[in-house]
Amino acid sequence: MAALVLFGGGGDLAMRMLLPSLYFLEQERLLPDGLKIVGVARSAESREEYVAKVREACEARTGADWSPEDFARLEPRLDYLALDATSADSLKQLRERLGDDDALTFFLAVSPSLYGGIVKALKGAGLATDQARIVLEKPVGRDLKTFLEIDDAVAHAFREDQVFRIDHYLGKETVQNLIALRFGNTVFEPLWNSQNIDHVQITIGETVGVGDRWPYYDEYGALRDMLQNHMLQLLCLVAMEPPSDLDPESVRNEKVKVLKSLRPITQEEVERVTVRGQYVAGLSEGQPAKGYDEERGEDSDTETFVAIRADIDNWRWAGTPFFMRTGKRLPEKRTEIVIQFKPLPHSIFDYEDGEPAANKMIIELQPEEDISLTVMNKKAGLDGRMQLQPIKMSLSWGFRGKGDTAPRRRIAYERLLLDALKGDSTLFVRRDEAEQAWKWVDEVSDAWADGGIKPQEYVAGSWGPPLADTLLARTGRTWNTSE
């Protein structure tokens, strides 16, 4: 029999994301037969109290998709234990509760500072078996040194093929559809290179501030919190070479090659290709918003915004820059990848605004998920001129035919939890991937420190410091605006 153990089973991530995801998987009859789900935390509460909290969390998260009948099927799977997960003696209670279950999956929805203690205790309690798997929530470490310290501790208890480092962005349907779009269609892959693509933009914008999360955020900042994992993973999926097949190792081998091809950012050029920012008081979504230092209670050099030009030094992408930006207190909650194709070398058409717009593909991850392609089309009319206008075509799986409705938007963790239970590591981060990402990010961080680069102020509700626009403007480009 199989069991999924959620360390931090009563915490925010478990209640807001993981348990509702398990509810949806139960609703679709996708959970393995006989799977037990055990929440582990320090809080002293009964199983009945825990199940009531899970029910409340699932009902709040699922909204119109809530079904008491579906939860009634999930409920018998649920169990709860209050114990110290860093103590091998304490974890022996978990061993006894699991009985003969040997297909164990441990999800560490706790602070990474506890990872080392928990895996040591799992090994001491005899739970780190050859069949077990462990899922690590990001961030694993705050730099390469601390990542290796944590990962080495994990490696003492689990083999690499047992470790699943999660990045929930990779569980989004549209991100997976990008792989299908690139490698399942002959019309796109021949164009997917520096000969045809002018540049790529990756934006992750958040309207919220840091608020009471500043103790965590002050340690990581936007560079480590978002760019090191989410943004670099998206960059890899856009830039990687076609894998030989969809075997997990084949896909991850190609992602590692991209990370190894990233041009190092040195102190001499860090000011030219990066922008650090920190929000100050302004208006966010029509409401007054405090600055980061006000929320924190004292001055800080932590960046809440970062924009970077990344160059990939290989044959496919030489000369095509990748621009990434992410930040708090921006005007929109928006996550998108923009593939900007090169303009026509020569236009034979009349066009009211100068030259026809270049083709553009936009992969939207939030607030909605969609893939669209902008192409030029003739304007209707009998005036004798051939005039063009841009037409935006949706390539989304949510628009498959007349009368079809888009499927329910999944929680990204649904796919990742299911894959972890199956042992499919395709959408998880391998150790050498994480090492290469940390190495590149550490070079940026060190260049900032050596060059004395401080965060530039930007008003809450704006798109970051003015220098973020300059980053593109000096190359004759501009950031994509929402339409």
C-alpha positions in Angstrom: 0.0 0.0 0.0 1.1 3.6 -0.6 1.2 6.6 1.7 1.7 10.3 1.2 3.1 12.0 4.3 2.8 15.8 4.5 5.3 17.4 6.9 3.8 20.8 7.7 0.4 19.2 7.1 -1.4 22.0 8.9 0.5 24.9 7.4 -0.5 27.4 4.7 0.9 25.5 1.7 -0.8 22.3 2.7 -4.2 23.9 3.4 -4.2 26.3 0.5 -2.6 24.2 -2.3 -1.7 20.6 -1.4 -4.9 19.2 0.2 -7.2 21.0 -2.3 -5.1 19.4 -5.1 -5.6 16.0 -3.5 -9.3 16.7 -3.3 -9.4 17.4 -7.0 -7.4 14.3 -7.8 -9.8 12.3 -5.7 -12.7 13.9 -7.5 -11.3 12.7 -10.9 -10.5 9.2 -9.4 -6.8 9.7 -10.1 -5.4 8.9 -6.6 -3.9 5.4 -6.2 -6.2 2.8 -4.6 -5.6 2.5 -0.9 -3.4 5.7 -0.7 -3.2 7.0 2.8 -2.6 10.8 3.4 -1.0 11.6 6.7 -0.6 15.2 7.9 2.3 15.7 10.3 2.8 18.9 12.4 3.6 19.9 15.9 0.0 21.2 16.8 -1.7 18.9 19.3 -5.1 18.1 17.7 -7.2 15.1 17.0 -7.7 13.4 13.6 -11.3 14.6 13.7 -10.2 18.2 14.2 -7.6 17.9 11.4 -10.2 16.5 9.0 -12.5 19.3 9.8 -9.8 21.9 8.9 -9.0 20.0 5.7 -12.7 20.0 4.7 -13.0 23.7 5.4 -9.8 24.5 3.4 -10.9 22.3 0.4 -14.4 23.8 0.3 -13.0 27.3 0.4 -10.5 26.6 -2.4 -12.7 24.6 -4.7 -15.7 26.9 -4.8 -18.3 25.8 -7.4 -16.4 22.5 -7.8 -17.0 21.5 -4.2 -18.8 18.1 -3.7 -19.5 16.6 -0.3 -19.7 13.2 -1.9 -16.1 13.6 -3.3 -14.8 14.7 0.0 -16.5 11.8 1.7 -14.3 9.5 -0.5 -11.2 11.5 0.4 -11.9 11.6 4.2 -11.1 7.9 5.0 -7.6 8.4 3.5 -6.8 11.3 5.9 -4.9 10.9 9.1 -3.0 13.2 11.4 0.0 12.9 13.8 1.4 15.6 16.1 5.1 15.0 16.5 8.6 16.4 16.2 9.6 15.5 12.6 13.3 16.2 13.4 13.4 13.4 16.0 13.9 9.8 15.0 12.3 8.6 18.2 9.2 10.7 17.5 9.0 9.5 13.9 8.8 5.9 15.1 5.1 6.8 15.9 4.7 7.5 12.2 6.4 4.2 11.3 3.9 2.4 13.5 0.9 4.3 12.1 2.0 3.4 8.5 2.3 -0.3 9.3 3.3 -2.3 6.3 3.1 0.5 3.8 6.3 0.6 1.9 5.6 2.9 -1.1 6.1 6.1 0.9 6.2 9.7 -0.4 7.3 12.4 2.0 6.4 16.0 1.1 8.4 18.6 3.0 6.1 21.6 3.2 8.2 23.2 5.9 11.1 25.6 6.1 14.2 24.4 4.2 16.1 24.9 7.4 14.4 21.8 8.7 15.1 19.6 5.7 18.4 18.3 7.1 17.0 17.4 10.5 13.9 15.7 9.0 15.8 13.5 6.5 18.2 12.5 9.2 15.3 11.5 11.5 13.6 9.6 8.6 16.7 7.6 8.2 17.1 7.0 11.9 13.5 5.8 12.1 13.9 3.4 9.3 11.5 5.3 7.0 14.1 6.3 4.3 13.6 3.0 2.5 14.8 2.1 -1.0 11.2 2.5 -2.3 10.5 5.9 -0.6 10.5 9.3 -2.3 10.9 12.7 -0.9 9.6 16.0 -2.3 11.4 19.2 -1.5 9.6 22.5 -1.7 11.6 25.5 -3.0 13.7 27.4 -2.1 16.4 24.8 -1.3 19.1 27.1 0.2 19.7 30.8 -0.5 22.9 30.3 -2.5 25.0 27.5 -4.0 26.8 26.8 -0.7 23.7 26.4 1.4 21.9 24.4 -1.3 24.8 21.9 -1.3 24.7 21.7 2.5 21.0 20.9 2.5 21.2 18.6 -0.6 24.1 16.7 0.8 22.1 16.0 3.9 19.2 14.7 1.8 21.7 12.6 -0.3 22.8 10.8 2.9 19.3 9.4 3.2 17.9 9.2 -0.3 19.3 8.5 -3.8 19.0 11.1 -6.4 16.3 9.2 -8.2 14.2 9.3 -5.0 14.5 13.1 -4.6 11.8 15.4 -6.3 12.7 19.1 -6.1 9.5 20.9 -6.9 8.9 24.1 -8.8 5.1 24.5 -9.1 5.4 26.6 -12.2 6.3 23.5 -14.1 3.0 21.9 -13.1 1.0 24.6 -15.0 -0.8 23.2 -18.0 0.3 26.0 -20.3 4.0 25.4 -19.4 3.6 21.7 -20.4 1.7 22.8 -23.5 4.8 24.9 -24.5 6.7 21.6 -24.9 3.9 20.1 -27.0 3.8 23.3 -29.2 7.5 23.3 -29.8 8.2 19.7 -30.4 4.9 18.5 -31.7 4.5 20.9 -34.6 6.9 21.2 -37.6 5.6 24.7 -38.2 7.3 26.2 -35.1 10.5 24.3 -34.4 12.3 25.4 -37.6 11.7 29.0 -36.6 12.7 28.6 -33.0 16.2 30.2 -33.2 18.1 33.4 -33.4 17.6 33.6 -37.2 13.9 34.2 -36.7 13.4 35.3 -33.1 14.4 38.8 -32.1 14.2 38.4 -28.4 12.3 36.7 -25.6 10.6 38.3 -22.5 9.7 36.6 -19.3 7.6 38.6 -16.8 6.3 37.5 -13.4 4.4 40.5 -11.9 2.7 40.5 -8.5 0.5 43.3 -7.2 0.9 42.3 -3.6 3.6 43.5 -1.3 5.8 41.6 1.1 3.7 42.5 4.2 4.4 40.3 7.2 6.5 37.9 5.1 9.4 40.3 5.2 11.6 38.1 7.5 11.7 35.4 4.8 11.9 37.9 1.9 14.7 39.9 3.5 16.8 36.8 3.4 16.1 35.9 -0.2 14.9 39.0 -2.2 13.4 38.8 -5.7 16.6 37.4 -7.3 16.6 34.2 -5.1 12.9 33.9 -4.5 11.7 34.1 -8.1 14.4 34.3 -10.7 16.6 31.4 -9.5 13.9 28.9 -9.8 10.6 29.9 -11.6 12.1 32.2 -14.2 15.2 30.1 -15.1 13.0 27.1 -15.4 10.7 28.9 -17.9 13.8 30.1 -19.8 15.1 26.5 -20.0 11.8 25.2 -21.5 11.8 28.0 -24.1 15.5 27.6 -25.0 16.3 23.9 -24.7 17.1 21.7 -27.6 14.7 19.0 -28.6 15.2 16.0 -26.3 15.6 12.6 -27.8 12.4 11.5 -26.1 10.2 12.4 -23.1 12.2 10.3 -20.7 12.8 12.5 -17.5 16.6 12.3 -17.9 16.4 13.3 -21.6 14.4 16.4 -20.9 16.5 17.4 -17.9 19.7 16.9 -19.7 18.7 19.5 -22.3 17.7 22.0 -19.5 21.1 21.7 -17.9 22.8 22.5 -21.2 20.9 25.7 -21.4 21.9 26.7 -17.8 25.5 25.9 -18.6 25.3 28.1 -21.7 24.2 31.2 -19.8 26.8 33.9 -20.2 28.2 34.9 -16.7 27.3 38.4 -15.5 30.5 40.1 -14.3 31.0 43.1 -12.1 32.1 45.1 -15.2 28.7 44.7 -17.0 26.3 44.1 -14.1 25.0 47.7 -14.2 24.4 47.4 -17.9 22.4 44.1 -17.9 20.6 44.1 -14.6 18.3 46.3 -12.6 17.6 46.1 -8.9 14.5 47.8 -7.4 12.6 48.3 -4.2 9.1 49.6 -3.9 8.3 52.8 -2.0 4.8 54.0 -0.9 2.3 54.5 -3.7 -1.0 53.2 -4.9 -1.6 49.5 -5.6 -4.9 48.4 -7.1 -6.4 51.8 -6.2 -5.4 51.5 -2.5 -2.6 53.3 -0.6 0.4 50.9 -0.2 3.3 51.2 2.1 6.9 51.0 1.0 9.0 47.9 1.7 11.1 49.6 4.4 7.9 50.8 6.1 6.6 47.3 6.2 9.9 46.0 7.5 10.2 48.8 10.1 13.8 49.9 9.1 15.9 50.5 6.0 17.0 47.5 3.9 18.9 46.8 0.7 16.7 43.9 -0.2 15.4 44.0 -3.8 11.7 43.5 -4.5 12.2 43.9 -8.2 14.8 42.6 -10.6 15.2 42.8 -14.4 18.0 41.0 -16.2 19.2 40.5 -19.7 20.4 37.0 -20.1 22.4 35.8 -23.1 22.7 32.1 -24.1 26.0 31.4 -25.8 25.2 28.5 -28.1 24.4 28.1 -31.8 20.7 28.3 -31.5 20.4 31.5 -29.4 23.6 33.5 -30.1 22.5 37.1 -30.6 19.0 36.7 -29.2 18.7 38.3 -25.7 16.3 36.9 -23.0 14.9 39.7 -20.8 13.4 38.7 -17.4 11.7 40.8 -14.9 9.8 40.1 -11.7 8.7 42.2 -8.8 6.2 43.0 -6.0 3.7 45.8 -6.0 3.6 46.0 -9.8 0.4 47.2 -11.7 -0.8 43.7 -12.7 -0.7 40.2 -11.6 0.8 38.8 -14.8 3.0 35.9 -15.7 3.9 35.6 -19.4 6.5 34.5 -21.9 6.7 36.7 -25.0 8.4 35.2 -28.1 9.0 38.3 -30.3 9.8 37.3 -33.9 11.9 39.5 -36.2 10.2 42.0 -38.4 9.8 41.6 -42.2 13.0 42.4 -44.0 11.0 44.4 -46.5 7.2 45.2 -46.5 5.2 45.5 -49.8 2.0 46.5 -48.0 0.4 49.8 -47.0 0.2 50.2 -43.3 -1.3 53.2 -41.4 1.2 53.1 -38.5 4.5 52.8 -40.5 5.5 49.1 -40.8 3.5 45.9 -40.1 3.9 44.6 -36.6 6.2 41.6 -36.2 4.7 38.3 -35.3 4.6 37.6 -31.6 3.7 34.6 -29.5 2.5 35.1 -26.0 2.4 32.3 -23.4 0.2 33.5 -20.6 0.3 31.6 -17.2 -1.7 34.0 -15.1 -4.2 35.5 -14.5 -5.4 33.3 -17.3 -3.7 30.5 -19.1 -3.5 30.8 -22.9 -1.1 30.7 -25.8 -1.7 33.2 -28.6 0.0 34.1 -31.8 -0.3 37.6 -33.4 -0.2 37.5 -37.2 -0.9 40.2 -39.9 -4.1 40.0 -41.8 -5.8 42.1 -44.6 -8.1 44.8 -43.5 -11.6 44.4 -45.0 -12.5 47.1 -47.5 -12.8 48.1 -51.2 -10.6 51.2 -51.3 -8.1 49.5 -53.5 -5.3 49.4 -51.0 -3.9 46.2 -49.4 -3.8 47.3 -45.8 -2.8 45.0 -42.9 -3.9 44.7 -39.3 -2.7 42.5 -36.5 -4.9 39.5 -35.6 -4.5 37.6 -32.3 -5.2 33.9 -32.6 -5.6 31.7 -29.5 -3.7 28.4 -29.6 -5.0 27.4 -26.2 -6.3 24.0 -25.4 -9.3 25.7 -23.8 -10.7 26.6 -27.2 -10.9 23.4 -29.1 -14.1 23.8 -31.1 -17.3 25.7 -31.4 -19.4 25.4 -28.3 -16.5 23.9 -26.2 -15.8 25.3 -22.8 -12.4 25.6 -21.2 -11.7 22.8 -18.7 -11.3 23.6 -15.0 -8.1 25.5 -14.4 -6.0 23.0 -12.4 -3.9 23.8 -9.4 -0.3 23.3 -10.6 0.4 21.0 -7.6 -2.2 18.4 -8.9 0.0 17.3 -11.7 3.2 17.4 -9.6 1.7 15.4 -6.7 0.4 12.8 -9.1 3.8 12.6 -10.8 5.6 12.3 -7.5 3.3 9.4 -6.4 4.0 7.7 -9.8 7.8 8.4 -9.6 7.8 10.5 -12.8 10.5 13.1 -12.3 10.2 14.9 -15.7 8.7 18.1 -14.2 11.1 18.2 -11.2 14.5 19.8 -10.9 17.6 17.6 -10.9 20.5 18.3 -8.6 22.8 19.5 -11.3 20.1 21.8 -12.7 19.7 23.5 -9.3 23.5 23.8 -8.9 23.9 25.5 -12.3 21.0 27.9 -11.5 22.5 28.8 -8.2 25.9 29.3 -9.7 24.6 31.8 -12.2 22.5 33.6 -9.7 25.4 33.8 -7.2 27.5 35.5 -9.9 24.8 38.1 -10.2 24.5 38.6 -6.5 28.3 38.8 -6.1 28.6 41.3 -8.9 26.0 43.5 -7.2 27.9 43.3 -3.9 31.3 43.9 -5.5 30.0 46.8 -7.5 28.0 48.3 -4.7 24.7 48.1 -6.7 21.9 49.2 -4.5 18.1 48.9 -5.3 16.6 51.7 -7.2 13.3 53.1 -5.8 10.1 52.5 -7.7 6.6 53.7 -6.7 4.2 50.9 -5.7 1.8 50.4 -8.6 4.4 51.1 -11.3 6.4 48.7 -13.5 9.6 49.0 -11.5 12.5 51.5 -11.7 12.8 53.6 -14.9 16.1 51.8 -15.6 14.1 48.6 -16.3 12.7 50.3 -19.4 16.2 51.6 -20.3 17.5 48.0 -20.1 15.5 47.3 -23.3 15.5 50.8 -24.8 19.2 50.8 -25.2 18.7 47.8 -27.6 15.8 49.5 -29.4 13.2 47.3 -27.7 10.3 47.8 -25.3 8.5 45.6 -22.7 5.3 44.0 -23.9 2.2 45.7 -22.6 -1.0 43.8 -21.9 -3.8 44.1 -24.4 
